[in-house]
Amino acid sequence: MLFVLEAKKRDHENSEGLVRRFTRIVQQSGVLLQAKKVRYHEPKKSKNRIREEAQRKGELQAERERLIKTGEIDEFSFPQKKGRHF
């Protein structure tokens, strides 16, 4: 997709005003929003992949619980995920 946005310098307009006007034109055109949608698009996961990830997560959790119960590892030996405070 190609967008041609143009802002020509007007009479008695300084460069700061030109940049400000061009920025406003770009924001109003929606070019940045479209670029972000394309850049950060994540395709949907298939049902099989979701199921496999859930199964793998359950297996890891069960293994961790088994190791904690047998005393092979400490309960706090695994770092918590960022942003989670219990």
C-alpha positions as CSV (number, residue, x, y, z in Angstrom):
1,M,0.0,0.0,0.0
2,L,1.5,3.3,-1.0
3,F,0.5,6.7,0.4
4,V,1.7,9.9,-0.9
5,L,1.4,12.6,1.7
6,E,2.8,16.0,1.0
7,A,3.1,19.3,2.9
8,K,4.7,22.2,1.1
9,K,6.1,25.1,3.0
10,R,3.8,28.1,2.9
11,D,4.8,31.8,2.8
12,H,6.2,33.0,6.1
13,E,6.0,29.5,7.7
14,N,8.9,28.3,9.7
15,S,10.2,24.7,9.6
16,E,8.6,23.8,13.0
17,G,5.2,24.8,11.7
18,L,5.8,22.7,8.6
19,V,6.8,19.7,10.6
20,R,3.8,20.1,12.9
21,R,1.4,20.4,10.0
22,F,2.9,17.4,8.3
23,T,2.6,15.3,11.5
24,R,-1.1,16.3,11.7
25,I,-1.6,15.2,8.1
26,V,0.0,11.9,8.7
27,Q,-2.0,11.2,11.8
28,Q,-5.3,12.2,10.1
29,S,-4.6,10.0,7.1
30,G,-4.4,6.8,9.2
31,V,-1.1,5.7,7.7
32,L,0.5,5.0,11.1
33,L,-2.5,3.0,12.4
34,Q,-2.4,0.8,9.3
35,A,1.3,0.3,9.6
36,K,1.0,-0.8,13.2
37,K,-1.9,-3.2,12.4
38,V,0.3,-4.8,9.8
39,R,3.4,-4.9,12.0
40,Y,1.8,-6.3,15.1
41,H,-0.7,-8.7,13.5
42,E,-0.7,-12.1,15.0
43,P,-2.4,-14.9,13.1
44,K,-5.0,-16.9,15.0
45,K,-3.8,-20.1,16.5
46,S,-5.3,-23.4,15.3
47,K,-7.3,-25.4,17.7
48,N,-4.7,-28.2,17.7
49,R,-1.9,-25.7,18.6
50,I,-4.0,-24.3,21.5
51,R,-4.7,-27.8,22.7
52,E,-1.1,-28.8,22.5
53,E,0.1,-25.7,24.4
54,A,-2.5,-26.3,27.1
55,Q,-1.4,-30.0,27.4
56,R,2.3,-29.0,27.6
57,K,1.6,-26.4,30.2
58,G,-0.4,-28.9,32.3
59,E,2.4,-31.5,32.0
60,L,5.0,-28.9,33.1
61,Q,2.8,-27.8,36.1
62,A,2.3,-31.4,37.1
63,E,6.0,-32.2,36.9
64,R,6.8,-29.0,39.0
65,E,4.3,-30.0,41.6
66,R,5.8,-33.6,41.7
67,L,9.3,-32.2,42.2
68,I,8.1,-29.9,45.0
69,K,6.4,-32.7,46.8
70,T,9.4,-35.0,46.6
71,G,11.6,-32.2,47.8
72,E,13.9,-32.2,44.8
73,I,13.3,-28.5,44.2
74,D,12.3,-25.6,46.4
75,E,8.9,-24.1,45.9
76,F,10.4,-20.7,45.1
77,S,13.2,-21.9,42.8
78,F,11.3,-20.9,39.7
79,P,11.0,-17.2,39.1
80,Q,7.5,-15.8,38.8
81,K,6.3,-14.3,35.6
82,K,6.7,-10.6,35.2
83,G,3.7,-8.5,36.2
84,R,2.3,-11.2,38.5
85,H,2.4,-10.4,42.2
86,F,0.9,-13.0,44.6
